[in-house]
Amino acid sequence: MTATLTTVLQAIALTLVGVLAVGTVLVRDPLRQVVVYSLFGLALVIAFATLMAPDVAIAEVAVSSIAVPMVLLPVIYVTRGGGRG
């Protein structure tokens, strides 16, 4: 029973990763794309956790959910004219 539940959770997590990957590519607005990319990163964290790779999941949290948006959001702000100083 536990193996079946794990397999189902893995299938759901990988399906979510696939859907959000396509969504990240299809979103045209850079600000929204950063948000969808962050959700994609969180889906990868869930997938890695269900695949028993906690070290990779922790690294993925740091990179895709924290570091990349912290770099991209100020760049989007400045390039859209918000940082006229």
C-alpha positions as CSV (number, residue, x, y, z in Angstrom):
1,M,0.0,0.0,0.0
2,T,2.8,2.5,0.8
3,A,4.6,1.8,-2.5
4,T,1.4,2.5,-4.4
5,L,0.8,5.8,-2.5
6,T,4.4,6.8,-3.2
7,T,4.0,6.1,-6.9
8,V,0.8,8.1,-7.1
9,L,2.4,11.0,-5.3
10,Q,5.4,10.9,-7.6
11,A,3.1,10.8,-10.7
12,I,1.1,13.8,-9.4
13,A,4.3,15.8,-8.6
14,L,5.8,15.0,-12.0
15,T,2.6,16.0,-13.8
16,L,2.6,19.3,-11.9
17,V,6.2,19.9,-12.9
18,G,5.3,19.3,-16.5
19,V,2.3,21.6,-16.5
20,L,4.2,24.4,-14.8
21,A,7.1,24.0,-17.1
22,V,4.9,24.5,-20.1
23,G,3.1,27.4,-18.3
24,T,6.5,29.1,-17.6
25,V,7.3,29.0,-21.3
26,L,3.9,30.2,-22.5
27,V,3.6,33.2,-20.1
28,R,4.7,36.3,-22.0
29,D,4.8,38.9,-19.3
30,P,8.2,38.8,-17.5
31,L,6.8,39.6,-14.1
32,R,4.2,36.8,-14.3
33,Q,6.8,34.5,-15.7
34,V,9.0,35.0,-12.6
35,V,6.0,34.0,-10.5
36,V,5.2,30.9,-12.5
37,Y,8.9,30.0,-12.5
38,S,8.9,30.2,-8.7
39,L,5.8,27.9,-8.6
40,F,7.6,25.6,-11.0
41,G,10.6,25.5,-8.6
42,L,8.3,24.6,-5.7
43,A,6.8,21.8,-7.8
44,L,10.3,20.5,-8.4
45,V,11.0,20.6,-4.7
46,I,7.9,18.5,-4.2
47,A,9.0,16.1,-6.9
48,F,12.5,15.8,-5.5
49,A,11.1,15.2,-2.0
50,T,8.8,12.4,-3.3
51,L,11.8,10.9,-5.2
52,M,13.8,10.7,-1.9
53,A,16.3,13.4,-2.9
54,P,16.1,15.9,0.0
55,D,19.5,17.5,-0.7
56,V,18.5,18.4,-4.2
57,A,15.1,19.6,-3.0
58,I,16.9,22.0,-0.5
59,A,19.2,23.3,-3.2
60,E,16.2,23.8,-5.5
61,V,14.3,25.8,-2.9
62,A,17.3,28.1,-2.5
63,V,17.8,28.6,-6.2
64,S,14.4,28.7,-7.9
65,S,12.2,30.1,-5.1
66,I,14.6,32.6,-3.5
67,A,17.7,33.5,-5.5
68,V,16.4,33.8,-9.0
69,P,13.3,35.9,-8.2
70,M,15.5,38.1,-5.9
71,V,17.7,38.8,-8.9
72,L,15.1,39.1,-11.6
73,L,12.4,41.2,-9.8
74,P,14.7,44.3,-9.4
75,V,15.9,43.9,-13.0
76,I,12.3,43.9,-14.2
77,Y,11.5,46.9,-12.0
78,V,14.4,48.9,-13.4
79,T,13.8,48.0,-17.1
80,R,10.1,48.9,-16.9
81,G,11.0,52.4,-15.8
82,G,10.4,52.1,-12.1
83,G,13.9,52.9,-11.1
84,R,14.3,56.4,-12.5
85,G,16.6,57.9,-10.1
